[in-house]
Amino acid sequence: MSERDLNWKYVDESVVESEAVARARQQSIELGIEPVSPAVGAQLAVVSAAARAESIIEIGTGVGVSGLWMLQAARGALLTSIDTENEYLQAARENFADAGVAAARVRLIAGRASEVLPRMNENSYDVVFIDADAGSVIEYVEHGLRLAKPTGSVLVARALWRGRVADPARRDDEATAFRALISELSASAAVATAVSPSGDGLLQIVKLGA
């Protein structure tokens, strides 16, 4: 194992997940859903807490692993989460309830993000988290930046796409989309951008105020 792989392994294994998150993670794995890594979950929590987030929107609910991380850190936040799978949404609802998250703090929406997002209010969310359909990531980030408040954060999971983004020889649609997105955002004066290598990569975008 390389030194870099050891670093990633150490960072993930040093994270202590709550019992609620650990249960949701196990359920996610059993259902064949790849949850965010513990290290990425911890970063979502840090960003949400630092932003003193009151409103969070998430594209890709799964069974609630990432949502639990953010809600446990931003303790007054309301979460809107979108997923196409009713089975996952029901499991997430139960996991939020089991973790003691009040039902009024969570709004779960069944539907395609491409159809739901245009109906959401712009400049309304402190944190936008995207973990869905990598082939549509550019579209989702465009929506995310519209929905985020000035100085709000847009966070994108799996931004290194299984190591393919860093290899210019990889030309699959997902790797190409992430590579183009990172390049374009890095050159933009309208946002501040960083990519964390934790997990499969976390793209962090802050929408700069006027």
Secondary structure, 3 states (H helix, E strand, C coil): CCHHHHHHHHHHHCCCCCHHHHHHHHHHHHCCCCCCCHHHHHHHHHHHHHCCCCEEEEECCCCCHHHHHHHHHCCCCEEEEEECCHHHHHHHHHHHHHCCCCHHHEEEEECCHHHHHHHCCCCCEEEEEECCCHHHHHHHHHHHHHHEEEEEEEEEECCCHHHCCCCCCCCCHHHHHHHHHHHHHHCCCCEEEEEECCCCCEEEEEECCC
